[in-house]
Amino acid sequence: MKTTGNTIFITGGSAGIGLAIAKKLIAEGNHIIINGRNQERLDNALKELPGAVGIQGDFAVEADRIRVAEELKNNHPEVNVIINNAGAAFAYLLSETANAHEKAMTEMNVNYIAIIHFTELMMPHLLQKEAAAVVNVSSLAVYGSHKFLPTYCATKAALHSYTVALRYTYEDQKNVQIYELYPPTVNTEFSAEIGGSNGIPASEVAEELFMGLVKNQFDIPVGEVKKYAAAVGKAMAKLAAQEANS
């Protein structure tokens, strides 16, 4: 897809991966609109993004998702790319908590339900554009679970499955492209609880996303995720060859 001259909305864009992506894409000549839950943090992020716009809203809340979608369509009708980046994660052991279901509900709501809902709200608008895209930020967690992230990993696996279905649904709509970004552990405040201090910089994720958009690479693994993606791709190719010869 074209990588300049877009109007791009990024959820969770006031910090971490979202802010890094906003910086990269604004530097490449795009107009950026970021979202964040906290107005003060949103205002501070905007100081680093010349010409960008901020829309406060908590994407865990259905009414906020509806309000933000309406504001985009009414006040920023030029929006043609949405990046679903906002997320929630809890690090814990199932054997040491009595409220895993509560943590799971929070993670599933933000990481999965909210993305489905917001995409549903925005897709009719995007389908009217000459060129549009949806980018879902998933995770290395797509490739397997982890005992310290038992329910977070499940939500990212669910998001991956939904993203594939969304891509298949609109594959004949050549004006709308569906991307999935797979970061590994990233050194951000968001991931501090889950070992983020050992992760890659958020700027690396932003660079990989940009190159993926340039190449029309719909699945964009980052860092160590590339080896998992390559292994899965090799296994799928082998299976396809076996089926063709059977």
Order of alpha helices (4+ residues) and beta strands (2+ residues): beta-alpha-beta-alpha-beta-alpha-beta-alpha-alpha-beta-alpha-beta-alpha-beta-alpha
